[in-house]
Amino acid sequence: MEHVGMDSGKRESQIARVTGIPIYLHSSWLIIFGLIVWTLSTGHFPAQEPDFPASSYWARGLVASLLFFVSILLHELGHAVVSRHRFKAPCAR
């Protein structure tokens, strides 16, 4: 399912639904994800442990980036769940 963003006019794809809250993925997240993986794999991890194989750096970069994005997703879902709970519309009679 594709969705046109309200403020950007760019397309997003729904990738999941958690407790009724739709999760959309914008194409810019893929670019940012790739840049973070690349930066960690070619800069940070080799500087910290210079004798490891390149595949180790790329695996670490991938895992670190995934964990980073999952933490952002969980953080934002927390906001959505609390907001839904606190500002629930009164029941119509």
N, C-alpha and C positions, 0 to 999 in steps of 0.2 A: 504494500500500500504506500503510495506516495502522498506527500503532504506539502502544500505550499506554505512556507513560513510566513507568519503574519507581518513581520517587520522587514525581512530581507527579500522576500519574493523568490528565494532559491528553494530548490527541491530538497526534501528530507525523506528518508525512508523509515517507516516504523519497523523496528527490529524485535520488539517484545512488548509485553503488557504485564505490569507487576501490580497486584492488588487493584486492578482496574485502571491503573495509570499508564498511558501509552508512553513508550520509550522510542524516541526518534533519533536517527543518526544522520547528521549533516555531513556532507562530503568534506568539509574543512577539517573534521575530526580525524579523518584518515590521513590527511597531509600532516597534521600536527603529530599524530601518533608515529608516523614514519620518521619525522624529524627528531622526535625524542629518542626513538630506537637508535637512529643513526648517530646522534650526538653521544649517547651513552656508550654505544658499541665502539666508536672510533676515537673518542676523547677521554671520557671519564674513567671507564673500566680499564683501558690499557695503561692509563697514568697511575692507577692504583695498584695494579698487579701486572707489571710489564712482561712476565714470563709465561703467561697463560696463552693457550691457542686462540686464534681469532674466532673460532666457532663458539668458544666459551664466552667471549665478549658479546657476540651477537645473541646468544641464548639469554645471557643476563640482561642485556638491553631490552629484549622482547618481554621477558618476565617482569622486569621493573616497570616498563611502560604499561603493560596490562594491569598490574597491581595499582599503578597510579590512576588509570582511567576507571577501574572498578571502584576505587575509593571515592573518586569524584561522583560517580553514578550513585553509590550508596549514600553519600552526603546529600545529594540533591533529592533522592527519593525520601530521605528522612524529612526534608523540608516539606515535600508534597504530602506525605502521610500526616504530619503534624498539622499542616494547614487544613487538610481535608477533615481531620478530627475536630479541630478547634472552631472552624468556620462552617460547619455543616449547616445547610439550610434547614430551617424548621420544617417539620412534617406538615403537609397540607391536610386539612380535615375535610 
